[in-house]
Structures are given as C-alpha cells and as structure tokens.
Amino acid sequence: MAEKRLDSVRLQNIAQAYGQSAALMSAVELGLFTKVSQGAETIDQIASALDIHPTNAERLVTMCAAMDLLAVENGRYRNAPDVERFLVEGSPRYAGAWMLFTKPGWGEWGRLTDHLRNKDLSVMGDITDYTVDDARRYHKATFSIGLGAGRRFVRQVDLSKRNKILDLGGGSGAYCIAAATAHPHIRATVFDLPPVATVASEFIAENGVSDRVAAQAGDFTADPFPTDADVVIMASNLPMYGRDMIQTVIGKAYEALLPGGEMHLIGETLNDDRAGPIGPAYWGLGQATQDTLGLAHSEADCVGYFTNAGFQNVQVHAFVEGSLSRVCGFKPV
Ligand SMILES: C[S@@+](CC[C@H](N)C(=O)[O-])C[C@H]1O[C@@H](n2cnc3c(N)ncnc32)[C@H](O)[C@@H]1O
C-alpha cells in the first residue's frame, strides 16, 4: 500500500491553534452556549441573543462547529454534550471560569521564545505576588472545577476511618469541603499562601464547614507542616515546581504525617514514556512563561518521590482519565 504523502495541514492547524483557544474563551465570555441552551438556534437568533453583528455570530458559530463544540443541522445549532454539561451558566457544574483561567497568561505565551532563552529561573512563579483579589479570581476558577474533583476523591478514597486531612496548596479548599461534607467526622486544614488562605476561609464558610475545616497560611516550600493529620492531599500544583522541590515537599509531608497515615498526590502527570498526554506537557511548558523551574513530572517520577520519602505500598490510579492521576502511598505504623 502506498504511503500517504505528507502535507503540512497538521502543522498549520497546530500553528493556528490559538484561534481555537480564543474562540472558546470568547464564546464563554459572550455566553454563547448558555443562549444556545436557552433556545437560540439560528445565526440570527444567536446574534440577537448575544447582541453582536450577525457576521460575527456566523464566524464564531462556524469555528465552534468546526471544533465540535456545537453541532449544526439545517442551519440550527445545538451544544455538544460536554458543552451543555459544563458551559451553560446557572448550572452547578458550570466551569466557564475555569475555561478563562489561563487567559491572563495569554500575552506571555506570545513571548515564549524570549522566556525559553532566559536561563535565570526561580523556584516559584508570580503566585508569590498575588493579592487577595487575585487569589479570589484564581480560585473562583479552580473551585468551579475543583469541587467535582474533590467529590471524585471522596468517592475513590475511603476516609471513613480517617480523622484529619492536611491539604497542601489546597486553594479554595475544594477537596476538604467535599470530604467534610461527605464525612461529618472529618476535620481538615487547607494549607496555602496567605492571600489564598483568606479566600479559602471564605469558601469554607460559604459551604458551611467552618466548624471542622480551617485555612492555615503558609508556604509549603519553606514553612513547617501541622503534624496532626492522617491524610495529606496535594492536588493540581505538581508542574509548578521542579523535581527537587517536589521531592522536598513530599519528604516533609511524610515526616508530618501520623504513623499509618496516607498521602495522595493528584496531578497532571506524563506517561512514563514522557510522550504525553498534552495536558501535563502544556502546564509544564507554561511554567517557562513564569521563568520558574516547574515542569511536567511523569507517573514514574512521582512514584520515585514517594518511595524516596519512605512511603510504602505506593500506587498510581487514574483520577480523571487522560488528565489527572492520583499517586498514593502509606506511612508505616
Ligand atoms: C491550581 S491550584 C490547586 C488548588 C487545589 N489544590 C485544587 O485542586 O483545587 C494550586 C494551589 O497551590 C498553591 N501553592 C503553590 N505553591 C504553594 C506554596 N509554596 N505553598 C502553599 N501553597 C502553594 C497555590 O497558591 C494554589 O492555591
């Protein structure tokens, strides 16, 4: 059989992929999917519902249909199933804020080559400069996706015989809120940088678990950890740091855990061949725009960090297929 002749279509599509990002983000900002869900089906109806020019409506829905975000039949548009589930405002699953989460970094991605030439890299990125307002915006986005992840964690991990969670870089407190809601006996500490701890306290109060969940301000690279937890969670901050720092933090967590306790690292991890998936590779490369030492870690890297720290029975579980894995280990009694 003759080999397919190579052309440049794939390369062109990758080079222009930022147009896909822009289309999705604008669709979210304009409320396109919400209006489609509410019954705006034709280009004229969509233009009128979004209060934009019909030509712009046509351009946007054409791109969204090409990206399979919208399905079109006889000039009538409807949302793809995942769009309907996550991008319709008013739903408890609405994750529009998460779709816009990386938009503030847009300009720096345009300067990626300059960043890649910079050899002066730091341990931590711009999160150290965050104000409480920055942290509020950031965690409005993480909470929109994090509470679902927290509930998933609670379904996957048996906490019925556990007493106290320490959530390192716990952000909004989503995991602790989900755990405390599901288990009336569980107490938890959300450990995060000072502005984030302020915001975490707000989320904890809004979700009615302030009696058992508290936020503690601290930098997990430098400050000591509370020593009364039998579960440590560290979720979705793995690519923010390089290998040495992740090893250090996991070692500190091991020392702080009560004997018999367990740690769960939930993160965007590369497959062991380091050839994907794209999510962790994206987050790792994104750290270049912040001039940090952060990068994508593989599942095998994480197993190594746990084992070096002293954890036993180290296991890797798929957490969200194709996106997040959960590495766990146990401290001997
Ligand atoms: C993407 S958010 C994830 C939040 C939460 N774990 C979740 O999954 O919803 C990463 C969090 O790690 C926190 N973080 C990063 N470096 C930290 C450090 N050195 N000390 C404490 N928290 C840190 C950030 O402030 C942020 O809240």
The ligand as an SDF file (V2000), in Angstrom:
LIG
                    3D

 27 29  0  0  0  0  0  0  0  0999 V2000
   -4.0640   25.1160   40.7440 C   0  0  0  0  0  0  0  0  0  0  0  0
   -4.2410   25.4830   42.4310 S   0  0  0  0  0  0  0  0  0  0  0  0
   -4.9540   23.9710   43.0500 C   0  0  0  0  0  0  0  0  0  0  0  0
   -5.7840   24.2130   44.2760 C   0  0  0  0  0  0  0  0  0  0  0  0
   -6.4030   22.9500   44.8930 C   0  0  0  0  0  0  0  0  0  0  0  0
   -5.3950   22.0060   45.3110 N   0  0  0  0  0  0  0  0  0  0  0  0
   -7.3530   22.2940   43.9390 C   0  0  0  0  0  0  0  0  0  0  0  0
   -7.0090   21.2490   43.3600 O   0  0  0  0  0  0  0  0  0  0  0  0
   -8.4560   22.8230   43.7500 O   0  0  0  0  0  0  0  0  0  0  0  0
   -2.5950   25.4060   43.0800 C   0  0  0  0  0  0  0  0  0  0  0  0
   -2.5110   25.9010   44.5020 C   0  0  0  0  0  0  0  0  0  0  0  0
   -1.2200   25.6340   45.0250 O   0  0  0  0  0  0  0  0  0  0  0  0
   -0.8880   26.7010   45.8720 C   0  0  0  0  0  0  0  0  0  0  0  0
    0.5490   26.7520   46.0830 N   0  0  0  0  0  0  0  0  0  0  0  0
    1.5120   26.7880   45.1440 C   0  0  0  0  0  0  0  0  0  0  0  0
    2.7090   26.8990   45.7100 N   0  0  0  0  0  0  0  0  0  0  0  0
    2.4990   26.9220   47.0520 C   0  0  0  0  0  0  0  0  0  0  0  0
    3.3660   27.0150   48.1610 C   0  0  0  0  0  0  0  0  0  0  0  0
    4.6920   27.1260   48.0100 N   0  0  0  0  0  0  0  0  0  0  0  0
    2.8340   26.9850   49.3940 N   0  0  0  0  0  0  0  0  0  0  0  0
    1.4960   26.8790   49.5730 C   0  0  0  0  0  0  0  0  0  0  0  0
    0.6280   26.7840   48.5420 N   0  0  0  0  0  0  0  0  0  0  0  0
    1.1220   26.8180   47.2880 C   0  0  0  0  0  0  0  0  0  0  0  0
   -1.3900   27.9050   45.0970 C   0  0  0  0  0  0  0  0  0  0  0  0
   -1.4610   29.0780   45.8870 O   0  0  0  0  0  0  0  0  0  0  0  0
   -2.7330   27.3970   44.6270 C   0  0  0  0  0  0  0  0  0  0  0  0
   -3.7330   27.6630   45.5760 O   0  0  0  0  0  0  0  0  0  0  0  0
  1  2  1  0
  2  3  1  0
  2 10  1  0
  3  4  1  0
  4  5  1  0
  5  6  1  0
  5  7  1  0
  7  8  2  0
  7  9  1  0
 10 11  1  0
 11 12  1  0
 11 26  1  0
 12 13  1  0
 13 14  1  0
 13 24  1  0
 14 15  1  0
 14 23  1  0
 15 16  2  0
 16 17  1  0
 17 18  1  0
 17 23  2  0
 18 19  1  0
 18 20  2  0
 20 21  1  0
 21 22  2  0
 22 23  1  0
 24 25  1  0
 24 26  1  0
 26 27  1  0
M  CHG  2   2   1   9  -1
M  END
$$$$
